[in-house]
Amino acid sequence: MTDRPDPRLARRMRRAIRRLPRRQREVFCAVRYDDLSYAQIAKRTGLSATQVEALFADALASFVRTIDAEPRHWWRFW
């Protein structure tokens, strides 16, 4: 096993994060990359910890749906 992730998966992950709404993306990145607690994110954003938790749950669900979705090619839109 290598330390480097599959480049196609990494690209899909970056795209999935970019597609999240701004607030969800902010919370998702704070939890996953900055390793902040819901309380810390709530203090930073002015939201309640419950709102942060709900935003993270929605972001995670959207992220997983986007990652699991089959890539669509332009010719399949017709």
Residue frames relative to the residue before (quaternion, step in Angstrom):
aa qw qx qy qz dx dy dz
M 1.0000 0.0000 0.0000 0.0000 0.00 0.00 0.00
T 0.3058 -0.7665 0.5405 0.1638 3.54 -0.96 0.88
D 0.5488 -0.6084 0.4658 0.3344 3.53 -1.30 0.34
R 0.6540 0.5091 -0.3095 0.4662 3.58 1.19 -0.44
P 0.4009 -0.7172 0.5110 0.2527 3.59 -0.84 0.95
D 0.6492 -0.4803 0.4162 0.4178 3.51 -1.31 0.30
P 0.4572 -0.7150 0.4434 0.2884 3.64 -0.63 1.01
R 0.6306 0.5243 -0.3458 0.4559 3.60 1.05 -0.65
L 0.6514 0.4966 -0.3143 0.4799 3.58 0.99 -0.79
A 0.6376 0.5230 -0.3293 0.4599 3.59 0.96 -0.82
R 0.6441 0.5144 -0.3124 0.4721 3.60 1.00 -0.80
R 0.6578 0.4973 -0.3050 0.4764 3.59 0.98 -0.85
M 0.6366 0.5230 -0.3288 0.4617 3.58 1.04 -0.73
R 0.6471 0.5043 -0.3203 0.4738 3.60 0.93 -0.86
R 0.6559 0.5072 -0.3081 0.4665 3.58 0.96 -0.88
A 0.6446 0.5211 -0.3235 0.4564 3.60 0.96 -0.83
I 0.6520 0.4988 -0.3139 0.4769 3.59 1.00 -0.77
R 0.6555 0.5160 -0.3144 0.4530 3.59 0.95 -0.84
R 0.6785 0.5112 -0.2909 0.4402 3.60 1.06 -0.68
L 0.5156 0.6317 -0.4289 0.3888 3.60 1.20 -0.23
P 0.5498 -0.5699 0.4779 0.3803 3.60 -1.12 0.54
R 0.6986 -0.5278 0.2895 0.3867 3.56 -1.12 0.75
R 0.7011 0.4670 -0.2845 0.4577 3.61 0.76 -0.99
Q 0.6443 0.5071 -0.3184 0.4758 3.59 0.98 -0.83
R 0.6458 0.5205 -0.3177 0.4595 3.59 0.96 -0.87
E 0.6370 0.5350 -0.3196 0.4538 3.57 0.99 -0.88
V 0.6916 0.4628 -0.2741 0.4821 3.58 0.88 -0.96
F 0.6380 0.5396 -0.3266 0.4418 3.60 0.91 -0.91
C 0.7001 0.4623 -0.2721 0.4713 3.60 0.83 -0.96
A 0.6290 0.5327 -0.3390 0.4535 3.59 1.05 -0.71
V 0.6790 0.4712 -0.2902 0.4824 3.58 1.00 -0.80
R 0.7672 0.4125 -0.2102 0.4440 3.58 0.71 -1.09
Y 0.7963 0.3245 -0.1649 0.4832 3.59 0.85 -0.92
D 0.7420 0.3856 -0.2208 0.5019 3.59 0.98 -0.83
D 0.3016 -0.7964 0.4711 0.2301 3.58 1.36 -0.22
L 0.3254 0.7408 -0.5135 0.2856 3.57 0.94 0.96
S 0.4817 -0.6369 0.5139 0.3133 3.55 -1.20 0.54
Y 0.6625 -0.4847 0.3768 0.4292 3.56 -1.29 0.26
A 0.6400 0.5326 -0.3242 0.4491 3.59 0.99 -0.81
Q 0.6573 0.5022 -0.3115 0.4677 3.59 0.96 -0.80
I 0.6540 0.4956 -0.3069 0.4822 3.57 0.99 -0.83
A 0.6232 0.5416 -0.3359 0.4533 3.59 1.01 -0.81
K 0.6582 0.5001 -0.3057 0.4724 3.57 0.94 -0.86
R 0.6684 0.5134 -0.2904 0.4532 3.57 0.98 -0.85
T 0.7841 0.3609 -0.1673 0.4764 3.59 0.94 -0.91
G 0.4708 -0.6780 0.4480 0.3433 3.58 1.18 -0.37
L 0.5316 0.5976 -0.4119 0.4365 3.58 1.28 0.28
S 0.5241 -0.5780 0.4876 0.3917 3.55 -1.28 0.08
A 0.6375 -0.5265 0.3893 0.4061 3.58 -1.22 0.39
T 0.6185 0.5421 -0.3365 0.4586 3.59 1.10 -0.67
Q 0.6459 0.5042 -0.3158 0.4784 3.59 1.01 -0.79
V 0.6329 0.5236 -0.3256 0.4683 3.57 1.01 -0.82
E 0.6503 0.5169 -0.3152 0.4588 3.58 0.92 -0.88
A 0.6628 0.4969 -0.3026 0.4713 3.59 0.96 -0.87
L 0.6464 0.5123 -0.3206 0.4657 3.60 0.97 -0.81
F 0.6555 0.5044 -0.3157 0.4649 3.57 0.98 -0.81
A 0.6381 0.5205 -0.3278 0.4631 3.59 0.97 -0.82
D 0.6603 0.4929 -0.3055 0.4772 3.60 0.94 -0.86
A 0.6534 0.5158 -0.3099 0.4593 3.58 0.97 -0.87
L 0.6590 0.5098 -0.3071 0.4599 3.57 0.94 -0.87
A 0.6470 0.5119 -0.3154 0.4689 3.59 0.98 -0.82
S 0.6609 0.4927 -0.3041 0.4775 3.60 0.94 -0.86
F 0.6327 0.5433 -0.3212 0.4488 3.56 0.99 -0.88
V 0.6822 0.4830 -0.2851 0.4690 3.58 0.85 -0.98
R 0.6381 0.5206 -0.3315 0.4603 3.60 0.96 -0.82
T 0.6719 0.4946 -0.2975 0.4642 3.59 0.94 -0.88
I 0.6593 0.5014 -0.3110 0.4660 3.60 0.93 -0.82
D 0.7188 0.4574 -0.2528 0.4584 3.59 0.93 -0.88
A 0.5523 0.6262 -0.3962 0.3819 3.59 1.19 -0.41
E 0.4850 -0.6447 0.5081 0.3017 3.52 -1.07 0.76
P 0.4939 -0.6399 0.4815 0.3389 3.61 -0.95 0.74
R 0.2666 -0.7670 0.5658 0.1430 3.56 -0.94 0.90
H 0.2877 -0.7560 0.5678 0.1527 3.53 -0.92 0.93
W 0.6508 -0.5611 0.3405 0.3817 3.55 -1.09 0.68
W 0.6743 0.5096 -0.3146 0.4321 3.62 0.97 -0.69
R 0.6311 0.5367 -0.3411 0.4442 3.60 1.21 -0.21
F 0.5349 0.6347 -0.4053 0.3831 3.58 1.25 -0.04
W 0.6631 0.5061 -0.3106 0.4557 3.62 1.19 -0.37
